[in-house]
Amino acid sequence: MPIPSRPTVDFHRRLRKDEVFDRLFQAILDGTLQPGERIRDVELQEWLGVSRTPIRLAIDRLVEMNLIESRPNRFTRVSPAAPGRIPELLQVMCAFWELATRLTIETLDETSALECRELLAEAARACREHDGSRAEEAVEHMRRAMFFFSEHSDNELLRVLVVRIGAALRFQMSLQGDSMDKLLLESVFERLDEAVEARDSAAAGEAIRHVQATGRRLCGVTA
């Protein structure tokens, strides 16, 4: 889809670089910017109504998240579909997820544990009911669960890595259609819920490793 020609965002209340990043991030995830589409600074400046500096800062962040590819003096484009990368992204995501869980699950207070269990129950329910959700929405539930644990780990680097890998996986899954095995993922969320209730990091790790072991089947990737 071509970049819109008129400014569509009011940037007055937030830092421009953050607003530009959020707008481009959402445009990639919702398909306004298509996989493989060339991105030109001058078009983004016209669309967003900002200078080149916040645009380049946002693009640099999106390159780090594998949502944009950039080759100096050649091109900048939205990353193309790469279904073969999905199992790799899922494997890395689960490794960070297990680490975050191990760092936090045994020390969660009652309020945080309840919040986590509600999040996991909502995720399991969405997978069970299917509710017309696409694969990337199931991944988003998984990303939220992982982000919850990383947020409670007091490890800033882990939080940054979780955001980057989670966004890249969600983007690639959004190009796959409704191919995720949601019933398999439902069972993982239920096992994690039980592990949080028992404050059992070993059981949580086992559930997450099951996601790693069944990655291709879970994500519907056959190549």
C-alpha positions as CSV (number, residue, x, y, z in Angstrom):
1,M,0.0,0.0,0.0
2,P,1.5,3.4,-0.9
3,I,2.4,5.7,2.0
4,P,-0.5,8.2,2.6
5,S,0.2,11.6,1.2
6,R,-1.2,13.7,4.1
7,P,-0.2,14.0,7.7
8,T,-2.4,11.8,9.9
9,V,-0.9,12.2,13.4
10,D,-0.8,14.9,16.0
11,F,2.6,14.8,17.7
12,H,2.2,17.6,20.2
13,R,1.8,15.6,23.3
14,R,4.6,13.1,23.0
15,L,8.2,13.1,21.9
16,R,8.3,13.1,18.1
17,K,10.7,10.2,17.8
18,D,8.5,8.0,19.9
19,E,5.3,9.0,18.0
20,V,7.0,8.4,14.7
21,F,8.3,5.0,15.8
22,D,4.8,4.0,17.1
23,R,3.2,5.1,13.8
24,L,5.6,3.2,11.6
25,F,5.5,0.1,13.8
26,Q,1.7,0.0,13.6
27,A,1.8,0.7,9.9
28,I,4.0,-2.4,9.4
29,L,1.9,-4.6,11.6
30,D,-1.5,-3.6,10.1
31,G,-0.3,-3.8,6.5
32,T,-0.3,-0.1,5.6
33,L,3.3,-0.6,4.8
34,Q,3.6,-3.9,2.9
35,P,6.4,-6.5,3.2
36,G,9.1,-5.6,0.8
37,E,7.8,-2.1,0.2
38,R,10.5,0.5,-0.3
39,I,10.5,3.3,2.2
40,R,11.7,6.8,1.3
41,D,12.4,9.5,3.8
42,V,10.8,12.3,1.8
43,E,7.5,10.4,1.6
44,L,7.5,9.6,5.3
45,Q,8.2,13.3,6.1
46,E,5.2,14.3,4.0
47,W,2.9,11.7,5.5
48,L,3.9,12.2,9.1
49,G,4.6,15.9,8.9
50,V,8.0,15.7,10.7
51,S,11.6,16.3,9.9
52,R,14.0,13.6,8.7
53,T,15.7,13.1,12.1
54,P,12.9,11.4,14.1
55,I,12.2,9.3,11.0
56,R,15.8,8.0,10.8
57,L,15.8,7.3,14.6
58,A,12.6,5.3,14.2
59,I,13.9,3.4,11.2
60,D,17.0,2.5,13.1
61,R,14.9,1.0,15.9
62,L,12.8,-0.9,13.5
63,V,15.9,-2.3,11.8
64,E,17.1,-3.6,15.2
65,M,13.7,-5.3,15.5
66,N,14.0,-6.9,12.0
67,L,10.9,-5.2,10.8
68,I,12.8,-3.0,8.3
69,E,15.9,-3.8,6.2
70,S,18.3,-1.0,5.2
71,R,21.3,-1.0,2.9
72,P,23.1,2.3,2.8
73,N,22.9,4.1,-0.5
74,R,20.8,1.2,-1.9
75,F,17.4,0.8,-0.2
76,T,15.3,0.9,2.9
77,R,12.3,-1.4,2.9
78,V,9.8,-3.3,5.1
79,S,11.2,-6.7,5.7
80,P,9.9,-9.3,3.3
81,A,8.0,-12.4,4.4
82,A,10.4,-15.1,5.6
83,P,8.4,-18.1,6.9
84,G,11.6,-20.1,7.3
85,R,12.7,-17.7,10.0
86,I,9.6,-18.3,12.2
87,P,10.9,-21.4,14.0
88,E,14.2,-19.6,14.7
89,L,12.5,-16.6,16.1
90,L,10.2,-18.8,18.2
91,Q,13.2,-20.7,19.5
92,V,15.0,-17.5,20.6
93,M,11.8,-16.0,22.0
94,C,11.2,-19.1,24.1
95,A,14.7,-19.1,25.4
96,F,14.3,-15.5,26.7
97,W,10.8,-16.4,28.0
98,E,12.1,-19.3,30.0
99,L,14.9,-17.2,31.4
100,A,12.5,-14.4,32.4
101,T,10.2,-17.0,34.0
102,R,13.0,-18.6,36.0
103,L,14.1,-15.1,37.3
104,T,10.6,-14.1,38.5
105,I,8.1,-16.9,39.1
106,E,9.2,-17.9,42.6
107,T,9.3,-14.3,43.8
108,L,6.0,-13.0,42.5
109,D,3.8,-11.4,45.2
110,E,0.1,-12.4,45.4
111,T,-1.0,-9.3,43.4
112,S,1.4,-9.9,40.6
113,A,0.7,-13.6,40.5
114,L,-3.0,-12.9,40.2
115,E,-2.4,-10.5,37.4
116,C,-0.2,-13.0,35.6
117,R,-2.8,-15.8,36.0
118,E,-5.5,-13.6,34.6
119,L,-3.4,-12.8,31.6
120,L,-2.7,-16.5,31.0
121,A,-6.3,-17.4,31.5
122,E,-7.4,-14.8,28.9
123,A,-4.8,-16.1,26.5
124,A,-5.9,-19.7,26.9
125,R,-9.6,-18.7,26.5
126,A,-8.8,-16.8,23.3
127,C,-7.0,-19.8,21.9
128,R,-9.8,-22.2,22.9
129,E,-12.6,-20.1,21.5
130,H,-10.6,-19.1,18.3
131,D,-12.9,-16.0,18.2
132,G,-11.9,-15.4,14.6
133,S,-8.4,-14.3,15.7
134,R,-5.5,-14.6,13.3
135,A,-2.2,-16.3,14.1
136,E,-0.4,-13.0,15.0
137,E,-3.0,-12.4,17.7
138,A,-2.2,-15.7,19.3
139,V,1.5,-14.7,19.1
140,E,0.5,-11.4,20.7
141,H,-0.9,-13.3,23.7
142,M,2.3,-15.2,24.0
143,R,4.4,-12.0,23.7
144,R,2.3,-10.4,26.5
145,A,3.0,-13.3,28.8
146,M,6.7,-13.2,28.0
147,F,6.8,-9.5,28.5
148,F,5.0,-9.8,31.9
149,F,7.8,-12.0,33.2
150,S,10.6,-9.9,31.7
151,E,9.1,-6.8,33.2
152,H,9.2,-8.4,36.6
153,S,12.8,-9.6,36.2
154,D,14.5,-6.3,36.8
155,N,16.7,-7.1,33.8
156,E,16.6,-4.2,31.4
157,L,18.5,-6.0,28.6
158,L,16.1,-8.9,28.8
159,R,13.2,-6.5,28.4
160,V,14.7,-4.9,25.3
161,L,15.4,-8.3,23.7
162,V,11.9,-9.6,24.5
163,V,10.4,-6.5,22.7
164,R,12.6,-6.9,19.6
165,I,12.1,-10.7,19.2
166,G,8.4,-10.6,20.0
167,A,7.7,-7.9,17.4
168,A,9.7,-9.7,14.7
169,L,7.8,-13.0,15.4
170,R,4.4,-11.3,15.4
171,F,5.2,-9.6,12.1
172,Q,6.2,-12.8,10.4
173,M,3.2,-14.6,11.8
174,S,0.9,-11.9,10.5
175,L,2.0,-12.9,7.0
176,Q,1.1,-16.5,7.6
177,G,-2.6,-16.2,8.0
178,D,-4.5,-18.4,10.5
179,S,-1.9,-21.1,10.6
180,M,-1.1,-21.4,14.3
181,D,-2.1,-24.4,16.3
182,K,-4.1,-22.5,18.9
183,L,-5.2,-25.6,20.8
184,L,-1.6,-26.6,21.4
185,L,-0.8,-23.1,22.6
186,E,-3.9,-23.2,24.8
187,S,-2.4,-26.2,26.7
188,V,0.9,-24.2,27.2
189,F,-0.9,-21.3,28.7
190,E,-2.9,-23.6,31.0
191,R,0.3,-25.3,32.2
192,L,1.9,-22.0,32.8
193,D,-1.1,-20.9,34.8
194,E,-0.7,-24.0,37.0
195,A,3.0,-23.3,37.4
196,V,2.5,-19.7,38.5
197,E,-0.1,-20.8,41.0
198,A,2.4,-23.3,42.5
199,R,5.4,-20.9,42.0
200,D,7.1,-23.8,40.2
201,S,9.8,-22.5,37.8
202,A,10.7,-26.0,36.7
203,A,7.2,-26.7,35.5
204,A,7.0,-23.3,33.8
205,G,10.3,-24.0,32.0
206,E,9.0,-27.4,30.9
207,A,5.9,-25.9,29.3
208,I,7.9,-23.3,27.5
209,R,10.4,-25.9,26.2
210,H,7.4,-27.7,24.8
211,V,6.7,-24.6,22.6
212,Q,10.3,-24.8,21.4
213,A,10.1,-28.5,20.6
214,T,6.9,-28.2,18.6
215,G,7.7,-24.9,17.0
216,R,7.1,-25.8,13.4
217,R,3.8,-27.6,14.1
218,L,2.7,-24.8,16.4
219,C,3.3,-22.1,13.8
220,G,2.1,-24.1,10.8
221,V,5.5,-23.9,9.1
222,T,6.2,-26.9,6.8
223,A,9.2,-25.6,4.8
